[in-house]
Amino acid sequence: MAPCEQPERSACPIAKTLDLLGDRWTLLVVRDLLFFGKRRFGELASSPEGIPTNILSDRLRRLEECGVVVKVPYATRPQRYEYHLTDRGNDLTPVLRAMIKWAQTHLPGTAMAPPPELMVRATAAAAAALQPEVSAAPDQHEPACKQVRVLFLCTHNSARSQMAEGILRDLRGQRSKHLDEFLGQPLDYVITVCDNASETCPFFPGAPQRLHWSIPDPSRAQGDEKARQAAFQRAADDLLTRIRDLLPLLQRRVTLVASLAATAAVPD
């Protein structure tokens, strides 16, 4: 029996697809690879649904055997791999987008965030534009350098704070976080990226520097995908400009490459 073959229940295309993807975990792995740019085992294991590592290993092996992902080495001592979707895997995009739309329409309590690839696409372009300036920061092993902790806040956390984090650091492994995770932690900067968050932002001990950037919410944009992508690109460009202005402040005594950027949602 070939690696991806199983005894068929029927020739029905839905049944055959479910034989490969129909458990509670496999499509979540594909989601993280496709929409959130996760590539490494630890990144995939850290997803909020809490997939057990033995199950993750099994699902990745299965997806590789069936040509949905390919395993690419990125380190040799010890040997480590990244996982990338093949053309067959990328062809699942409309399937997952249809699931998002159906759940948002019919399942109460479903997150109403925009299709993740719109945010990822706009943020990746802005992050790439910033990369030469980030690379010019001091070496992260210099004794005089320390980490900086930057907290981006917006209500609902549907786009802007996550995009700001993604521009300031690698987007991979990123997730929306609740404000409670950061209360009581030392912070250097607290940056609100929407007006409502600026009005309701709580007190943080240690007197971090407060900044406010008024960024229109791209997740509320109307129209077709091209119009919505343009809204996300405008938000990413605005954030890029503001982060560029912030860099000199961060780089005075800080290694930006090693800096910690965090996002969080604040209540309405």
LINBELUR-V154403 format. One record per pair of residues at least 4 apart in sequence whose ideal C-beta (glycine too) atoms are under 8 Angstrom apart, sorted by the first residue. I is the first residue (numbers start at 1). J is the second residue. If there is no record, write none. Layout:
BEGIN
i: {I;I}
j: {J;J}
END
This chain:
BEGIN
i: {1;1;3;3;4;4;4;4;6;8;8;8;9;9;10;10;11;11;12;13;14;15;16;17;17;18;20;20;20;20;21;21;21;21;22;23;24;25;25;25;25;25;25;26;26;26;26;27;27;27;27;28;28;28;28;29;29;29;29;29;29;29;30;30;30;30;30;30;30;31;31;31;32;32;32;32;32;33;33;33;33;33;33;33;33;33;34;34;34;34;34;34;34;35;35;35;35;35;36;36;36;36;36;36;37;37;37;37;38;38;38;38;38;39;39;39;39;39;40;40;40;40;40;40;40;41;41;41;41;41;41;41;42;43;43;44;44;44;44;45;45;45;46;46;47;47;48;51;51;51;52;53;54;55;56;57;58;59;60;60;60;60;61;62;63;63;63;63;64;64;64;64;64;66;67;67;68;68;68;68;68;69;69;69;69;69;70;70;70;71;71;71;72;72;72;72;73;73;73;73;74;74;74;75;75;85;85;86;87;92;93;93;94;95;96;97;97;98;99;100;100;101;102;102;103;103;104;104;104;111;112;112;113;113;113;113;114;114;114;114;114;114;114;114;116;117;118;118;118;118;118;118;119;119;119;119;119;119;119;120;120;120;121;121;121;122;122;122;122;122;122;122;122;123;123;123;123;123;123;123;124;124;124;125;125;125;126;126;126;126;126;126;126;127;127;127;127;127;129;130;130;130;130;130;130;131;132;133;133;134;134;134;135;137;137;137;137;137;138;138;138;138;138;139;139;140;140;140;140;141;142;144;145;145;145;145;146;146;146;147;147;147;147;147;148;148;148;148;148;148;148;149;149;149;149;149;149;149;149;150;150;150;150;150;150;150;150;150;150;151;151;151;151;151;151;151;151;151;151;151;152;152;152;152;152;152;152;152;152;152;152;153;153;153;153;153;153;153;153;153;153;153;153;154;154;154;154;154;154;154;154;154;154;154;154;154;154;155;155;155;155;155;155;155;155;156;157;157;157;157;157;157;157;158;158;158;159;159;159;159;159;159;160;160;160;160;160;160;160;160;161;161;161;161;161;162;162;162;162;163;163;163;163;163;164;164;164;164;164;164;164;165;165;165;165;165;165;166;166;166;167;167;167;167;168;168;168;168;169;169;174;176;176;177;177;177;177;177;177;178;178;179;179;179;179;179;179;181;181;181;182;182;182;182;183;183;184;186;186;186;187;187;187;188;188;189;189;189;189;189;190;190;190;190;190;190;191;191;191;191;192;192;192;192;192;192;192;193;193;193;193;193;194;194;194;194;195;195;195;196;196;196;197;197;198;198;200;200;200;201;201;202;204;211;213;213;213;215;215;215;216;216;216;216;217;218;218;218;218;218;221;221;221;221;221;222;222;223;223;224;225;226;227;228;229;230;231;232;233;234;235;236;237;238;239;240;241;242;243;246;247;247;248;250;250;250;251;254;255}
j: {5;6;65;66;20;65;66;67;19;15;16;19;15;19;15;16;15;16;16;17;18;19;20;21;22;22;26;62;66;68;26;27;30;92;26;59;28;29;49;51;55;56;59;30;59;62;63;31;92;96;99;32;47;49;51;33;44;51;56;59;60;63;34;63;68;85;89;92;96;35;36;96;36;38;43;44;47;37;38;39;44;69;83;84;85;89;85;89;90;92;93;96;117;96;115;116;117;120;116;120;171;172;173;174;120;124;171;172;43;44;47;172;173;43;82;83;84;172;44;74;80;81;82;83;172;45;53;56;57;60;81;83;46;172;173;51;56;60;83;51;53;56;173;175;51;175;175;55;56;59;56;57;58;59;60;61;62;63;64;69;71;83;65;66;68;69;83;89;68;69;70;71;83;88;86;88;85;86;88;89;92;83;84;85;86;89;83;84;86;81;82;83;81;82;83;84;79;80;81;82;80;81;82;79;80;89;90;90;91;96;97;117;98;99;100;101;115;102;103;104;115;105;106;107;107;110;110;111;112;158;158;219;158;159;176;219;118;119;158;159;218;219;228;232;120;121;122;218;225;228;229;232;123;159;162;163;166;218;232;124;166;171;125;229;232;126;163;218;229;232;233;235;236;127;162;163;166;167;171;236;128;166;171;129;233;236;130;163;167;236;237;239;240;131;166;167;170;171;240;134;167;168;240;243;244;135;136;244;247;247;256;257;257;251;254;255;256;257;142;144;145;251;255;145;255;145;255;257;258;145;255;253;253;254;255;258;253;254;255;254;255;258;259;260;188;189;250;254;256;259;260;185;186;187;188;189;259;260;262;168;187;188;189;191;250;259;260;261;262;182;187;189;190;191;204;208;261;262;263;264;160;161;164;165;191;192;193;261;262;263;264;161;179;190;191;192;193;197;201;263;264;265;266;158;159;160;161;192;193;194;196;197;215;217;263;265;266;194;196;197;200;265;266;267;268;265;161;162;176;177;263;264;265;162;217;219;163;217;218;219;232;235;164;193;194;215;217;218;235;239;165;193;263;264;265;166;174;176;263;167;232;235;236;239;168;191;193;239;243;261;263;169;171;174;261;262;263;170;171;174;236;239;240;243;243;256;259;261;259;261;263;263;265;181;182;262;263;264;265;264;265;183;202;264;265;266;267;185;262;264;187;204;262;264;202;204;205;205;206;208;204;206;208;208;209;208;209;210;211;246;201;204;208;209;210;211;210;211;212;213;197;198;201;210;211;212;213;197;213;214;215;239;198;214;215;217;199;212;214;200;266;268;201;266;212;214;266;267;268;210;266;266;208;246;238;239;242;235;238;239;220;231;234;235;235;228;231;232;234;235;227;228;230;231;232;227;228;227;228;228;229;230;231;232;233;234;235;236;237;238;239;240;241;242;243;244;245;246;247;250;251;256;252;254;256;259;256;259;259}
END
